[in-house]
Amino acid sequence: MSGGLYRSANATEGGAGAGFRPGDGATFISAEPLNQPSMESTAPPQEQVGEASAATNSAVMAVGSLVSRGTGFLRNLVIGAALGGGFVGNAYTTAQILPGMVYEFLLGGVLTSVLIPVLVRRRKIDADGGQAYAQRLLTLAVLALGAAAVLAVALASPLTWLYGGHESTNGYSGLVTSLSYLTLPMIFFSGLSALISAVLNTRGHFAAPMWAPILNNLVVIGTAGLYIAVFGAKIVRPDDMTPGRVFLIGGGTLLGVAVQAIGLLPALRKVGFRWKLRFDFRALGLRELGRLGAWMICYVAVSQVGLIVLFNLLNRVREENAAGPLIYNNVFLLLMTAHGIIAVSIITALMPRMSAAAADGRYADLAADLSRGTRTVTAVLAPIAVCYAVLATPIAFTLFRFGAFNEDNATATSVVLLAAAVALVPFAVSQLFTFAFYALPDTRTPALINIPVVALRVGVQIVLFVAFSATFAGAGMMIGNAVSYLAAAIGSAWLLRPRVGRIGLGEITRTAGRVLLAALGAALVGLLVVKLLPGDATPTRLEAIVQLLIGGAVIGGTYLGLAMLLRIGEITEVVGMVRRRLGR
């Protein structure tokens, strides 16, 4: 039930319905392949990897994910420094949503929910190890993605109108359209990259798909650095963006995605895959693929409606220093970073267990894992949410206050981050429940739940946009997200109970109550400490760093102490494990 922008980090991270960001590490955040089948459980027996190989793959993916997230964050920081958080930065961010929208309709969630499982199955049952099937699929994808990219470029102006939100009074819409001519071809390269990654993953190769997005990030970081070197890190109006400026920043963004896709080609040969054009598409079983992907397409379509409204509202903010698309996206990246590091790790560990339990009819075990996962995600993410809320200002001034991203932009960022803190835990819990349906397996129910959830989100966002000033627009969008995430979690739990039985709502509620007490205590202590430290509402970078380091340590320590005192089992277990390891 993802409701924000496209999440960030790498091509292999693309959770169903979570949204897609063209090219990993690009401005928009993408998600992990949580509904992707486990390679250990679905690969042919002769290709089962040993424990050492699995450990090696896990290490490669962990390091690659860390580096990818780091370079992706640096990418956003440099883009913000080059373009600022006002109209030009917002135009660039909006231009990148357009290829993401088209890609998501074409491939997006269908890739991980349908195509990867089918590729795995054909790899297992076909005499040639699924080689011919993958060749047909790639041939069809290249043709479809190429046609879609050409058509999207031709429709760049209507797409700008759809997402732009208002008539151009200062060249804003024209700038979005000009940038879109350069970014829309990303549809082709991002789709190609995702499909090649899927083929590699089904053949037990994870390194290249994990590391290729880093090439993308480095190209865009270099592009933004060159932009600053040539044109300077200063705020300009949209109608001051010359063709040279537009070509450099837009063309460099496109080049990053192209390099990412090309960088995967050598890995195909390494795993023994030979790319051969095959046009006998009937052998793909398109009717079956369409049937399997229909509900995911419904999920994606509904989510895209919410995304259109979100961008339309954010682009109606006519104040240069108010939080628009770029600032909102930066904050959503922080939200997804915490979710990706903590919640995704927990969900990834639970997904094979829940899937196996569902396959064996052990629904009580699935419910127990779901309950345990919900309590753990809530307990572990709560102190991070507190840090985001209490330390919103020092975080914004430490991480983003560079170049054209000025003091007013940083202040606007802190307001949105404060609202985002409320959304973090509900988002993670709603995602966990969504993947519980996928474990059954069931893509129909999440798609149906997504309809009222997105309607609720859009309604809340519109009401808050109309009721409050432009300076609150970005925060209002985040609050709308939080409300919808909470509704999605409640609705999913209600519909799961008849399927899997009791999921321990009483135990979940008791844990959540204790977590809330510990979080409130940590927040109060953190606020007091930050108030005593030097720095006001607009701290210097040094003051912000001091507030961030000391405040974060105090919040973390206070939460841990209160969690031990309140006997929050999900925290005490981790502490006990660490103590045992240190005592060896």
C-alpha positions in Angstrom: 0.0 0.0 0.0 2.8 2.3 -0.7 1.7 5.8 -0.9 4.6 8.1 -1.5 7.1 8.7 -4.2 9.1 6.1 -5.7 11.5 4.7 -3.3 15.3 4.6 -3.8 18.2 2.4 -3.9 18.5 -0.3 -6.4 17.0 -2.2 -9.3 16.6 -5.3 -7.3 14.7 -3.4 -4.8 11.2 -3.1 -6.2 8.5 -4.3 -3.9 5.1 -4.9 -5.4 3.1 -1.8 -5.6 5.6 0.2 -3.8 6.5 2.2 -6.8 9.4 2.4 -9.0 12.1 4.8 -9.5 13.6 4.8 -13.0 17.2 3.7 -12.6 18.3 2.9 -9.2 19.5 5.5 -7.0 17.6 8.1 -9.0 15.6 10.8 -7.3 12.8 8.5 -6.5 12.9 5.8 -3.9 12.2 2.2 -5.0 11.7 -0.9 -2.8 13.1 -4.4 -2.2 11.9 -7.5 -4.0 10.1 -8.9 -1.0 7.6 -10.8 -3.0 10.4 -12.3 -5.1 10.6 -16.0 -4.6 13.5 -17.4 -2.6 16.2 -18.6 -5.0 17.2 -21.3 -2.6 13.7 -22.8 -2.6 12.8 -22.5 -6.2 16.1 -23.1 -8.1 16.6 -26.6 -9.6 18.2 -29.1 -7.2 21.5 -29.2 -9.2 21.8 -25.4 -8.8 21.1 -25.2 -5.2 23.8 -23.1 -3.6 25.8 -24.3 -0.6 25.8 -22.5 2.7 29.1 -20.8 1.8 27.7 -19.5 -1.5 24.5 -18.3 0.2 26.6 -16.5 2.8 28.8 -15.0 0.0 25.7 -13.8 -1.9 24.2 -12.3 1.3 27.4 -10.5 2.0 27.7 -9.1 -1.5 24.1 -8.0 -1.5 24.4 -6.4 2.0 27.6 -4.4 1.0 26.1 -3.5 -2.4 22.9 -2.3 -0.8 24.8 -0.2 1.7 27.0 1.4 -1.0 24.0 1.9 -3.3 22.0 3.6 -0.6 24.9 5.7 0.3 25.6 6.8 -3.2 21.9 7.3 -3.9 21.6 9.6 -0.9 24.7 11.5 -2.1 23.1 11.8 -5.5 20.0 13.5 -4.1 22.2 15.7 -1.9 24.3 16.9 -4.9 21.2 17.4 -7.1 19.6 19.5 -4.4 22.8 21.5 -4.0 22.9 22.1 -7.8 19.3 22.9 -8.4 17.9 24.0 -5.0 14.7 23.0 -3.3 12.5 25.5 -5.3 11.0 25.6 -8.7 14.0 24.2 -10.7 14.6 21.3 -8.3 10.9 20.6 -8.3 10.7 20.6 -12.1 13.6 18.1 -12.3 11.9 15.9 -9.7 8.6 16.0 -11.5 10.3 15.2 -14.8 11.6 12.0 -13.3 8.2 10.9 -12.2 6.9 10.7 -15.7 9.1 7.7 -16.9 8.4 6.1 -13.6 4.7 6.3 -14.2 4.9 4.7 -17.7 7.3 2.0 -16.6 5.2 1.1 -13.6 2.1 0.6 -15.8 4.1 -1.6 -18.3 6.3 -3.7 -15.9 6.7 -2.4 -12.4 5.0 -4.6 -9.8 4.3 -7.3 -12.5 8.0 -7.9 -12.7 8.5 -9.2 -9.1 5.0 -10.6 -8.6 4.6 -12.5 -11.9 7.6 -12.5 -14.3 10.3 -13.5 -11.8 8.3 -16.5 -10.5 7.5 -17.5 -14.0 11.2 -17.2 -15.0 12.2 -19.3 -12.0 9.6 -22.0 -12.9 10.7 -22.1 -16.5 14.3 -22.3 -15.4 13.3 -25.4 -13.5 11.1 -27.3 -15.9 12.4 -26.3 -19.4 15.0 -28.6 -21.0 17.2 -25.6 -21.9 16.9 -24.1 -18.4 14.5 -21.4 -19.5 16.9 -19.9 -22.0 14.5 -19.7 -24.9 11.7 -18.4 -22.7 13.9 -15.6 -21.3 15.0 -14.7 -24.8 11.4 -14.4 -26.0 10.5 -12.3 -22.9 13.5 -9.9 -23.4 12.7 -9.5 -27.1 9.1 -8.6 -26.4 10.1 -6.3 -23.6 12.7 -4.5 -25.7 10.0 -3.8 -28.4 7.3 -2.8 -25.9 9.7 -0.6 -23.8 11.1 1.1 -27.0 7.6 1.8 -28.3 6.5 3.1 -24.9 9.5 5.4 -24.7 8.9 6.9 -28.1 5.2 7.4 -27.4 5.9 8.9 -24.0 8.3 11.4 -25.5 5.7 12.4 -28.0 3.2 12.9 -25.1 5.6 14.8 -22.9 3.5 17.9 -22.9 0.2 16.2 -21.8 2.1 14.2 -19.2 3.5 17.5 -17.8 0.0 18.9 -17.6 -1.1 15.7 -15.8 1.5 16.0 -13.1 2.5 19.7 -13.3 -0.5 20.9 -11.4 -0.7 24.5 -12.6 -0.3 26.8 -15.6 3.2 28.0 -16.2 3.7 31.5 -15.0 7.5 31.5 -14.9 8.4 28.9 -17.4 7.9 26.0 -14.9 5.7 23.8 -17.1 8.0 24.4 -20.0 11.0 23.4 -18.0 9.3 20.2 -16.9 8.5 19.4 -20.5 12.0 20.2 -21.7 13.5 17.9 -19.0 11.0 15.2 -19.8 12.2 15.0 -23.4 15.5 13.8 -22.0 14.3 11.7 -19.0 11.4 9.8 -20.7 13.7 7.5 -22.7 14.7 6.2 -19.2 11.7 4.0 -19.6 13.6 1.8 -22.0 16.8 1.5 -20.1 15.2 1.1 -16.7 12.9 -1.6 -17.9 15.8 -3.4 -19.7 17.9 -3.1 -16.5 15.1 -4.6 -14.4 14.5 -7.5 -16.7 18.2 -8.4 -17.1 18.5 -8.3 -13.3 15.6 -10.7 -13.0 17.3 -13.1 -15.5 20.5 -12.9 -13.5 18.8 -13.4 -10.2 17.0 -16.5 -11.4 20.4 -17.9 -12.4 21.9 -17.3 -9.0 23.9 -14.2 -9.9 23.2 -11.3 -7.5 26.3 -9.1 -7.5 25.9 -7.3 -10.8 22.2 -6.3 -10.2 23.2 -5.1 -6.8 26.2 -3.0 -7.9 25.1 -1.7 -11.3 22.8 1.0 -9.8 25.9 2.4 -8.2 27.2 3.2 -11.7 24.0 5.1 -12.3 24.4 7.1 -9.0 28.1 7.9 -9.8 27.2 9.2 -13.3 24.5 11.5 -11.9 26.7 12.7 -9.1 29.3 13.5 -11.6 26.8 15.3 -13.8 25.5 17.4 -10.9 29.1 18.2 -9.9 29.9 19.3 -13.5 26.7 21.4 -13.5 27.9 23.2 -10.3 31.4 23.7 -11.7 30.0 25.2 -15.0 27.0 27.1 -13.8 27.5 27.5 -10.1 25.4 26.3 -7.1 22.9 29.1 -7.1 19.1 29.6 -7.3 17.8 30.4 -10.7 14.2 30.7 -12.1 12.8 28.1 -14.5 12.9 30.6 -17.4 16.6 31.1 -16.7 17.4 27.5 -17.4 19.2 27.7 -20.7 19.2 24.7 -23.2 22.8 24.0 -22.0 21.7 23.7 -18.4 18.7 21.5 -19.3 20.7 19.2 -21.6 23.5 18.7 -19.0 21.3 17.8 -16.0 18.6 15.9 -18.0 21.1 14.2 -20.4 23.3 13.2 -17.5 20.3 11.6 -15.7 19.4 9.6 -18.8 23.1 8.6 -19.3 23.2 7.2 -15.7 20.3 4.8 -16.4 21.8 3.8 -19.7 25.2 3.0 -18.1 23.4 0.9 -15.4 21.7 -1.2 -18.1 24.8 -1.6 -20.2 26.8 -2.5 -17.1 24.7 -5.6 -16.7 25.3 -7.1 -20.1 28.7 -8.7 -19.3 27.1 -10.6 -16.4 24.6 -12.2 -18.8 27.4 -13.9 -20.6 29.1 -14.8 -17.4 26.0 -16.9 -16.4 25.8 -18.5 -19.8 22.8 -16.6 -21.2 23.0 -15.7 -24.8 20.7 -12.9 -26.1 18.9 -14.1 -29.2 15.9 -12.3 -30.7 12.9 -14.5 -30.7 9.5 -13.4 -32.0 7.4 -16.5 -31.3 5.7 -14.7 -28.5 2.8 -17.2 -28.3 5.2 -19.5 -26.5 5.3 -17.0 -23.7 1.8 -17.8 -22.6 0.7 -14.2 -22.6 -2.8 -15.0 -21.6 -1.5 -16.7 -18.4 0.9 -13.8 -17.7 -2.0 -11.4 -18.2 -4.2 -13.3 -15.8 -1.5 -13.6 -13.2 -0.6 -9.9 -13.5 -4.1 -8.4 -13.7 -4.5 -7.8 -10.0 -1.1 -6.3 -9.7 -1.8 -4.0 -12.6 -5.0 -2.9 -10.8 -2.9 -2.3 -7.6 -0.4 -0.2 -9.7 -3.1 1.7 -11.5 -4.8 2.8 -8.3 -1.5 3.8 -6.7 -0.7 5.9 -9.8 -3.9 7.8 -9.4 -2.8 8.7 -5.9 0.6 9.7 -7.2 -0.9 12.0 -9.8 -2.9 13.8 -7.1 0.2 14.0 -4.9 2.4 15.6 -7.5 -0.4 17.8 -8.8 -0.9 19.2 -5.3 2.8 19.6 -4.6 3.3 21.4 -7.9 0.5 23.8 -7.1 2.7 25.3 -4.3 3.7 28.6 -5.9 6.1 29.7 -3.1 9.7 29.2 -4.0 10.8 28.1 -0.5 7.8 25.9 0.3 8.2 22.2 0.3 7.6 20.9 -3.2 8.4 17.6 -5.0 12.1 17.7 -4.4 11.9 18.3 -0.6 9.1 15.8 -0.2 11.2 13.2 -2.1 14.3 13.9 0.0 12.2 13.2 3.2 10.6 10.2 1.7 14.1 8.9 1.0 14.9 9.2 4.7 11.7 7.4 5.5 12.5 4.5 3.1 16.1 4.3 4.3 15.0 3.4 7.8 12.3 1.1 6.4 14.8 -0.6 4.1 17.5 -1.2 6.6 15.2 -2.3 9.5 11.7 -3.4 8.2 12.8 -4.9 4.9 15.4 -7.0 6.7 12.8 -8.4 9.1 10.2 -9.0 6.3 12.8 -10.6 4.1 13.6 -13.1 6.9 10.0 -13.8 7.6 8.7 -14.1 4.0 10.1 -17.6 3.2 8.8 -18.8 6.6 5.4 -17.4 6.0 5.3 -18.7 2.4 6.3 -22.2 3.5 3.8 -22.2 6.3 1.0 -21.1 3.9 2.0 -23.8 1.4 1.8 -26.5 4.1 -1.5 -25.2 5.5 0.2 -24.2 8.8 -1.7 -21.0 9.1 -1.2 -20.7 12.9 2.6 -20.6 12.2 2.1 -17.9 9.6 0.0 -15.9 12.0 2.6 -16.3 14.7 5.4 -15.0 12.4 3.2 -12.1 11.3 2.5 -11.1 15.0 6.2 -11.4 15.9 7.2 -9.4 12.8 4.7 -6.6 13.6 5.9 -6.3 17.2 9.6 -6.3 16.2 9.1 -3.8 13.4 7.2 -1.5 15.8 9.7 -1.8 18.6 12.8 -1.3 16.5 11.5 1.5 14.3 10.0 3.6 17.1 13.3 5.2 18.3 14.1 6.1 14.7 10.7 7.8 14.3 11.4 9.7 17.5 14.8 10.9 16.2 13.2 12.0 12.9 10.6 14.0 14.9 12.8 15.5 17.6 15.9 16.0 15.5 14.1 17.1 12.3 15.8 20.5 12.2 19.4 19.3 12.8 18.9 16.4 10.3 17.7 18.8 7.6 20.5 21.3 8.2 23.2 18.7 8.4 22.2 16.6 5.4 20.7 19.0 2.9 21.9 22.5 3.5 24.4 22.8 0.6 24.8 25.1 -2.4 21.5 26.2 -3.9 19.6 24.3 -1.2 19.3 27.2 1.1 18.3 27.8 4.7 14.6 28.2 3.9 14.6 24.9 2.0 16.2 23.2 5.0 13.6 24.6 7.3 10.8 23.4 5.0 12.4 20.0 5.0 12.4 19.8 8.8 8.6 20.4 8.8 8.0 17.5 6.3 10.3 15.2 8.2 8.4 15.9 11.4 5.2 14.7 9.7 7.0 11.7 8.1 8.1 10.4 11.5 4.4 9.7 12.2 4.2 7.6 9.0 7.3 5.4 9.5 5.9 2.6 11.7 2.4 2.4 10.1 4.1 2.1 6.7 6.3 -0.7 7.7 3.5 -2.6 9.4 1.2 -2.2 6.4 3.9 -3.5 4.1 4.4 -6.5 6.4 0.6 -7.3 6.2 0.6 -6.9 2.4 3.4 -9.4 2.1 1.5 -11.8 4.3 -1.2 -11.9 1.6 1.5 -12.5 -1.0 2.7 -15.4 1.1 -0.7 -17.1 0.9 -0.4 -16.4 -2.2 -3.0 -13.7 -2.9 -2.5 -10.5 -5.0 -6.2 -9.9 -5.3 -7.0 -8.8 -1.8 -4.1 -6.3 -1.5 -5.3 -4.8 -4.8 -8.8 -4.4 -3.5 -7.7 -3.0 -0.2 -5.6 -0.5 -2.1 -8.6 1.2 -3.6 -10.2 2.6 -0.5 -6.8 3.2 1.0 -5.7 5.4 -1.8 -9.1 7.1 -1.8 -8.6 7.9 1.9 -5.1 9.1 1.3 -6.1 11.4 -1.5 -9.1 12.8 0.5 -7.0 13.6 3.5 -4.2 15.2 1.3 -6.7 17.4 -0.5 -8.4 18.5 2.7 -5.1 19.4 4.3 -3.9 21.2 1.2 -7.0 23.4 1.0 -7.2 24.0 4.8 -3.6 25.1 5.4 -1.0 27.3 3.8 1.5 26.3 1.1 4.2 25.9 3.7 2.3 23.0 5.2 1.7 21.2 1.8 4.5 18.7 2.0 3.8 17.9 5.6 0.1 17.5 4.7 1.0 14.9 2.1 3.0 12.9 4.6 0.1 13.0 7.1 -2.2 11.8 4.4 0.2 8.9 3.8 0.3 8.1 7.5 -3.4 7.9 7.8 -3.7 5.7 4.8 -0.9 3.4 6.0 -2.7 2.9 9.3 -5.9 2.2 7.5 -4.2 -0.3 5.3 -2.7 -2.2 8.2 -6.1 -2.3 10.1 -7.9 -3.4 7.0 -5.4 -6.1 6.1 -5.4 -7.5 9.7 -9.2 -7.6 9.6 -9.2 -9.5 6.2 -6.4 -11.8 7.2 -8.0 -13.1 10.3 -10.5 -15.4 8.6 -7.7 -16.7 6.4 -5.0 -17.5 9.0 -6.8 -17.2 12.4 -5.9 -15.1 15.3 -2.8 -13.0 14.8 -2.3 -12.0 18.4 -3.8 -8.5 18.3 -3.9 -8.4 22.1 -0.1 -9.0 22.3 0.6 -6.6 19.5 -1.5 -3.9 21.3 0.3 -4.5 24.6 3.7 -4.3 22.9 2.7 -1.1 21.0 1.5 0.5 24.3 4.9 -0.1 25.9 6.7 1.0 22.8 4.7 4.2 22.8 5.5 4.9 26.5 9.3 4.3 25.8 9.1 6.5 22.7 7.4 9.4 24.5 9.9 9.2 27.3 12.8 9.3 24.8 11.2 12.2 22.9 10.8 14.3 26.0 14.4 13.7 27.2 15.6 14.3 23.6 13.7 17.6 23.3 15.1 18.8 26.6 18.7 18.0 25.7 18.4 19.6 22.2 16.9 22.8 23.8 19.9 23.0 26.1 22.4 22.7 23.3 23.6 25.7 21.2 21.6 26.5 18.1 18.2 28.0 17.4 15.5 27.3 14.7 18.2 27.8 12.1 21.4 26.3 13.5 24.8 26.5 11.8 26.1 23.2 10.4 28.4 22.7 13.3 25.5 23.3 15.8 23.2 21.0 13.8 25.8 18.2 13.8 26.3 18.5 17.6 22.6 18.5 18.2 22.2 15.4 15.9 25.0 13.4 17.5 24.2 14.2 21.1 20.5 14.2 20.7 20.5 10.9 18.8 22.7 9.2 21.5 20.4 10.5 24.3 17.2 9.4 22.5 18.6 6.0 21.7 20.0 5.5 25.2 16.8 6.6 26.9 14.6 4.5 24.7 16.8 1.4 25.3 16.7 2.0 29.1 12.9 2.4 29.1 12.4 -0.6 26.9 14.4 -2.7 29.3 12.5 -1.3 32.2 9.1 -1.9 30.5 10.3 -5.4 29.4 9.6 -4.9 25.7 10.6 -8.5 24.7 11.6 -7.6 21.1 14.3 -5.2 22.5 15.4 -7.3 25.5 16.0 -10.3 23.3 18.3 -8.3 21.1 20.2 -6.9 24.1 20.5 -10.3 25.6 21.9 -11.7 22.3 24.5 -8.9 22.1 25.5 -9.5 25.7 25.9 -13.2 25.0 28.1 -12.6 22.0 30.2 -10.1 23.7 30.7 -12.5 26.6 32.1 -15.2 24.5 
